[in-house]
Amino acid sequence: MILETLNVSLGNRSYPIRIGRDMAADIAEQVALDLSEGRKVAVISDENVRAGQAAFLKAAFGDLPILVLPAGELTKAFANLERCCDFLAEAGLDRSGRVFAVGGGVIGDLAGFAAASFFRGIGFYQVPTTVLAMVDSSVGGKTGINLTCGKNLVGAFHQPLAVYSDLDTLKTLPPREFNAGMAEVIKHGMLADAQLFTDLENGERLTAESESLPDIIKRNCAIKAGVVSADEKEQASSGGRALLNLGHTFGHAIEAVAGYGTYLHGEAISMGLVLAARLSVKLGKVDADTVQRTIALVEKYDLPVTLAKPLSVDDLISVSKKDKKARAGKMRYVALEDLGKAVTVEDIPEASVRETFEFLLG
C-alpha cells in the first residue's frame, strides 16, 4: 500500500518515489506491466534480504531470475560488477530489459552501475530495504563501486525508473543497521532542514514501527530530490549536489583507512558529521553548541562519535585528498553556516583538517 509519493523532476527522466507498507503487490504490478510489454526482467539482491525477506521477494517477483550477492561494503567491487553483467546476459536481457535492485545502498549502487553499463544502459528500479538507502542512495542516480584507495571512485549517473520504499522491509533490519541509516536523516536536517533536525531531537527515537516514519522518509527524499533536480551531476561551481556530502569526506576516509566493513557506512558518516560541525566552528561559521547538539543526536541513535580503535591521521588525510569531490587538486569540504544551511569550502589549511581528525582519537 502506497502511503506517500513524490517526484524527482528531471524532464523526460523524471521518476516517482513511492513510500508505503506491504508494497509487494505494487511492485508485482510493475513487473507484470514490463513483462506484458515483452521485456525481460531480473532481480539483484543480497543474502541478508533473501534471509529476512523471502516472502516479500516471492510475492513481488515470483520466479524471476535473481542474483543473490554477499552482503556488505566489500561487495561493491569490480568482480561483482562483472558477476552482475554476466547474470543479466545469461538471463537474456537486451536493451529493453529491466533490473530491480533490492537491498541497501551497496546493492543499489552496484546493480545501478551494472544497469548503467550493460548494453550501455538499461532501465532499473530501486527497491531500498534499509533506512540509508531509502533516504539517500536510492534517490538521485549515483551508482558505482569502491576502489582500494577510496569509496565510490568508479561509477556513473544513471537515474532509476522508479523507487519503491516498503517500510515493512525495515522490520527485519538489525537495530545497528537501522540506526546507521539515521545518520543520513540527521545529515539532511543539518544541511537543509533545521526543523527536521529539531524534530529528531525532540521526538521519540524512531523505529521501523514508528507512525511518523513515512513522513520522515518523504521529507528526506524531498530534500535530496530538490538538490538533484537542480544539480543532477554535481557540476555547480559551489553548493549544489556537493552539499549532500556533508560529513562524507571525513566519513569515507574513515571507512577506507579502517577497512571497508569495520564501520557501517552510516557509522562512519555519524563521525563525519561531528567532524564537519567541528570544522565549521574552526572556520567561525557556527558555535560550539552546534557540535554538542550534533553529538547528542547521533548518540541518541547509538552512533559513534569517536573511533573504537585509533587510526593514523596521516592516512586519513591522505585518503581525503583522493576524495572524488576534489576539484583541480583542491580539497572541498562541506561546512555549516547554521543548522539547516550548508556551504562548500575550499583551501582549508591542512593543519585545521588534522586538528579536526584528531578529535576522533578521543
N, C-alpha and C positions, 0 to 999 in steps of 0.2 A: 504494500500500500504506500503510495507516494504522499508524503506529508508536506514537503516543501520543494519548490522548483525555482531555479534562477538560470539566467542565460549568460554565457561568455560571448560577448559581442565582438566578432572578428569578420564581419562581412559575410561572404559566402562560406566561410569556415566556422561560423558561429555554431555553438552546440549547447545543449541543456545539461544542467547538473540536477539530478533528481535525488532527493533525500527522503528516506522513509523507513518503514519497518516491514518485514515479511514481503520482500520485493522479488522473490524468485519468480513469481508469475509474470511480473512486469518485464523481467529480463528474458524469460522464456518467450514472451510475445515478440520481443525484438529479434530473438534467434529465429523464430518461425517466419517472421517477415523476411529476414535475409535469405533464409533457405528457399522461401517461395519465389524469390527473385533470381534463383539459380546460383546463389553464392555458396562457396564452401566456407565453413565456419569452424574455428578451432579455439581451444582454451589453453592458456598458460597460467599455471598456479604454482604453489609450493606445498611442501609436506605438512606444514602447520595447518594450512587451510584444508587440505584433504583430511587430516586427522580430526579437526574440530568442526568442519562444515560439510561433511559428506552428504547429508540430506539436502542442504542448500545447493550444492553442486549438481546433485542428481535432478532436483526439481527445476533448476534454472537451465541446465544444459543437456539433460538427458544422456544420450550416448555419443555426444560429440567427441572427437579426438581431443585428448587432454595431455599436456606435458606437465609433469609434476617435478619441480626442481627442489634442491635443498633450500631450506630457509636460512636467512641470514645475509649480512652485507657482503660476504665473500662470494656470493652467487653473482654479483654484478661484475662479471669478468668476461673477457673475450671468449674463453672456452664455452661459456654458457650462451653467449650470443650466437655462436656457431651452432650449438645444440638447438636453439630456438629456430633458427633459419632452416636447418635440416628437417626439423619436425614439421614446419609449415610446408616445406616442399613435399615431404612424404605424405602429408595429409591432403595433398592435391590442391592446395590453394593457388590461385592465379591472381592477376591484378585486381580482380573483383572481390577477392576473399576478405574475410573479416576475422579479427582476432579479439578475444576477450581476455584482458589482463586481470586476473582475480587474485588479489593479495595486497600486501603492504607496498611501501614505496619501492622496495627492491624489485618486486615483480613488475610493478607499473613502469618503472624506469627501463628495466631490461626488455620486457615484452614490447613496450612502446618503441624502443630503439630497434628491435627486430622488425616491427611493423614498418618503421620508417625506412629500413634498409632493404627488406625483402621486395623484390621487383621494383626497387627504388621508391617504395612507399605504397602500403595498402592501408585500408581503414581499420581502426581498432577502437575498442570500448574499454574504459576504465571501470572496474568494479572493486573499489578500495575496501579492504576489510580491517584496516587499522585507523585509529584517530588521525595519526600523522598523515596517512595517505588521503583520507577524506578531506582534511582541511588544507592540504598543501600539495603533495606531489602528484595527485591525480588531476589537478587543475592547472592548465597553462601550457601543456605541451612540451615541457622539458623532459627529454628522455636521455638515457646514457648509461655508461658503465664507469667503473673506477680503474685507475692505474695504481701501481705500487707506490708511486710518488705523490699521488693526490686523488681526491674524490671527484667523480663526475667530469673528468677531463676529456672524455671522448663521448660524443653523443650528437643528437640532432633535435631541432624543434619540430615536433610532429603532433598536431592537435588531435585529441580523440574525437570520435563522432558523438559521444555522449558519456556522461559519468553517472553511474548508479551506486549511490551510497546507502547500503542497507544497514541501519544501525543495529539490527539484531545480530549481525555477524560479530559485533564487538563483545557480545556476551561471553564468548569463549576466549576472549583475549586475556592473557595473563595481566594482572594489575600493573606489573612493571612496564609492559608494552603500552597499556592504556595511558599511564602517566607520562611515558616518554612522548607520546603524541601531544600531550598538553603543552609541551614546550613550544610547539608551533602555534598553538592557540594563544599562549601568552605573548609570543613574538608579534602576532598580528595586532594585539592590543597595544603593545609598546610602540609599534611603528605607525599605526594608522587609526586607532580607536581607543582613546583613553577611557571611554565609558565601558568598553568591553573589559579592559584591564581592571577597572574598579568593580565591575560586576563579578569578575572572577575572585577578586579579593574578598568581597563581602558575602558572596553566595556560598552555599554548601559545596563541598568537594564533589565534582562531577563524577558520575559513573555511567556505565552503559545503559542503566535503567533510568537515568535522570530525565524527568519530563522536559526540562529546558534544553536537553542536548540537541534536538533537531534545530532549534533556533540558533544555538551557539554554532553548530556546524554551518548553517546557512550564512550567518554573519561573517564567519571566517572566509567562506568561499566567495562571498560578495566582495570582500576586501581584495582577495587575490585576483578575482575576475576583473575588477576595475583596473588594477595595476597592469594586468596582462593585456587588456583591451587597449590601453594607452601606449604600451611599450612592449609589444609581444616578444621581440628578440633581443631585449636588453641593449638597445642601441642609443638610448638617451645619454647625452654627454654628462649629465648629473641626475641624481634621483632616479625616477622611473623604476623599472623592474628590479634594478640592483638593490633597492630598498628592502626587498623581500629577503635579502641575505643578511639582515641584522643578526649578529652573533655567529654567522656561519663561517666567516673567515677564521675566527678563533676555533669554532667547533669542528670544522673539517680538519684543521691541523691536529687537534686532539685525537680525532679518530685515526688519522694516518699514523701518527707517531706512536700512539698506544697500541696500534694494530687493529684492523677492522674486526669488529665483533667484541672487542674488550668493553666498549661502551655502546649502548644502543644510540642510534643517531640523535634521538631527542635528548638523551642524557648528555651527550657532548654539546648539543645546542643549548641546553639549560646553562651549562658552564659558560658557553659563548655569550649568552645574553647578559649574564652578570658581568663578564669582561667588557662587553660593549657599553654597558652602563658605566662601569668604572672608567673606561677610556673617555666617555662623554664628560665625566667630571673633570678629568685631566685637561680636556680641551676647553673647559669653562662653559660648557653648554647646559649642564644640569647640576643640581646639587646632590650631596651625598644621600639625601633621603630617597632619591630615585633608586640608588643602588640597594638600599635597605628594603625598599618595597619589592624590588625585583627578587632579591634573595628570599624574602618571606613568601612570595607567591610560588616560586619554583620549589621551595621546601614544603609548601602545602601539598604538593603532589609527589613528595618523596624523591625529588630530583636532586642530583648532586650539584654542589656549589664549588667544591674543590676536588682535586684528583684523589682517587683512592691510593694510588702509588705515584711517586714523583716521576716526572718526565723531564727531559733535557729542554730547557728554554731555548737553547741554541737550535735544537732540532725543530721545535715548534715554530720559531721564527723562519727557519729555512724553508719549511713546508709552506708557510703562509705566503712567502714570496712567489711560490709557484701556483698560487690560487688562480682559478680561471677568471676571477673578477679583476685581475691586474690589467692596467691599461698603459701601453707604451713604457713598460718596465716599471711603472709606479704602482705601488700597492694602493688599493682602495678599501677603506673600511666604511661601515655604516654606523653612524653615531646618532644619538638622540638630541634634538633641540628641546624636547619636552616629552613627557609621556604622551604618546599618540601622534608624535611628529618626528620623522627621521630624515637624515640627510646623508649623502655620500661625502666622504672627506679623503683627501689625498695628501701626500708629502708629510705624513706624521713622522716625527723623529723616531728612529728605531729604539732609542732609549725609553720612550714612552710606551712603545709596544712591549718592550722587555719588562718594564715595571708592571704592566698590565698582566702579562702572562705569569709573572712571579706570584701573583695573588693565588693562582691555582695550587701552589705548593703549601698553602696554609700558614 
